Amino acid sequence: MRVQIEILFVLATYLVGSIPVGYLLVRYVTGQNIRELGSGNIGSTNVRRIAGRKIAAITQLLDMAKGLLPVGLYLYLTYDLNVTYYQNIVSDLSIYYVAFASILGHDFSIFLKFKGGKGVNTTLGASVLLAPYSVFISVAFYFITKWCFKYVSLASIVLAITMVVSEFVIYGITPTVYYLLVCMILIIVLHHKNISRLLRNQELPSQRLP
């Protein structure tokens, strides 16, 4: 019975993650289809290009919430007071399926014919309760990289790598490290066009965003 409930929870999380927040907000505010504008991405960076900073900030927060809320609810429902927090979450692999389901929903939304964003904000939201130190360290490296090199895409890739390295340095090999490694690979793969533009020096710097 528990397995069936876990499967249903993972599927429900995927549907929550699939809600195309950026697409819906841009459509509501401007009447335009963000998939046909800018980079065509539904994430907060492209939302900022099309609809401005305020709508981009709202998109960012809601995309993070798509990951945070399902993971938080699942941990609350399954938390065992007889073991420590960290031991509890690494002993039950199902929490990683829940976290990753929210990310897959955002990246491959069923409501957008399995298209979507690049998953950085949703990954942060889904991971902050599983690897809080690594998430905060990686966010710091994100802003440092963005400030130094002016590229959001490069900062996002550095963030993904830093999460894995930080978690490994702090805790060694754990299921969380493997989970973050998969997240890192997915983020890098989804940024392949950005990487190509960076190598050709054709990427749009962040200071040129509206």
VENSULQUI-V547409 format. One record per helix or strand of 3 or more residues. SS is the DSSP state (H for helix, E for strand). FROM is the first residue (numbers start at 1). TO is the last residue. If there is no record, write none. Layout:
ss = {SS;SS}
from = {FROM;FROM}
to = {TO;TO}
This chain:
ss = {H;H;H;H;H;H;H;H;H;H;H;H;H;H}
from = {2;21;34;44;53;85;94;110;120;132;152;175;192;206}
to = {18;30;36;51;78;91;107;112;127;149;171;190;199;208}
